[in-house]
């Protein structure tokens, strides 16, 4: 079961890395002020989550990590 979970987490990590960008439209018509994250920080967080997911998936798949 851990091999299946590892493969799934690995694939999710790859999807996050390659397709995980924010797709919100850039409009100046917001009704209230909001905090905006800089683009470089958004990409850094995206890549960090993706790399950790890939790493965790590989570790689960090869038996070096366990859920319990």
C-alpha positions as CSV (number, residue, x, y, z in Angstrom):
1,X,0.0,0.0,0.0
2,X,2.9,2.4,0.7
3,X,4.3,1.8,-2.8
4,X,0.9,2.9,-4.3
5,X,0.8,5.9,-2.0
6,X,4.4,6.8,-2.8
7,X,3.7,6.6,-6.6
8,X,0.7,8.8,-6.2
9,X,2.5,11.4,-4.0
10,X,5.4,11.4,-6.5
11,X,3.0,12.2,-9.4
12,X,1.2,14.9,-7.5
13,X,4.6,16.5,-6.7
14,X,5.5,16.5,-10.4
15,X,2.1,18.0,-11.3
16,X,2.6,20.7,-8.6
17,X,6.1,21.6,-10.0
18,X,5.0,21.8,-13.7
19,X,1.4,22.9,-13.5
20,X,1.0,24.5,-10.1
21,X,1.1,28.2,-11.0
22,X,-1.7,30.5,-9.9
23,X,-4.2,31.3,-12.6
24,X,-6.0,34.1,-11.0
25,X,-6.8,37.0,-13.4
26,X,-4.8,40.2,-12.8
27,X,-7.4,42.9,-12.3
28,X,-7.3,46.1,-10.4
29,X,-11.0,46.0,-9.6
30,X,-10.8,44.5,-6.1
31,X,-13.5,45.6,-3.7
32,X,-11.2,45.6,-0.7
33,X,-7.4,45.7,-0.3
34,X,-5.7,42.3,-0.1
35,X,-2.2,41.1,0.6
36,X,-0.5,40.0,-2.5
37,X,2.4,37.5,-2.5
38,X,5.3,38.5,-4.8
39,X,5.7,36.2,-7.9
40,X,9.1,35.0,-6.8
41,X,7.8,33.9,-3.4
42,X,4.9,32.1,-5.0
43,X,7.2,30.2,-7.3
44,X,9.5,29.3,-4.4
45,X,6.7,27.9,-2.4
46,X,5.3,26.0,-5.4
47,X,8.7,24.4,-6.1
48,X,9.4,23.7,-2.4
49,X,6.1,21.8,-2.0
50,X,6.6,20.0,-5.3
51,X,10.2,18.9,-4.4
52,X,9.1,17.8,-0.9
53,X,6.2,15.8,-2.4
54,X,8.5,14.1,-5.0
55,X,11.1,13.3,-2.3
56,X,8.4,11.9,0.1
57,X,6.8,9.8,-2.7
58,X,10.2,8.3,-3.7
59,X,11.0,7.5,0.0
60,X,7.6,5.8,0.4
61,X,7.9,3.9,-2.8
62,X,11.3,2.4,-2.0
63,X,10.5,1.7,1.6
64,X,12.7,4.2,3.4
65,X,9.8,5.9,5.0
66,X,6.6,4.7,6.6
67,X,3.2,6.2,7.5
68,X,3.3,4.8,11.0
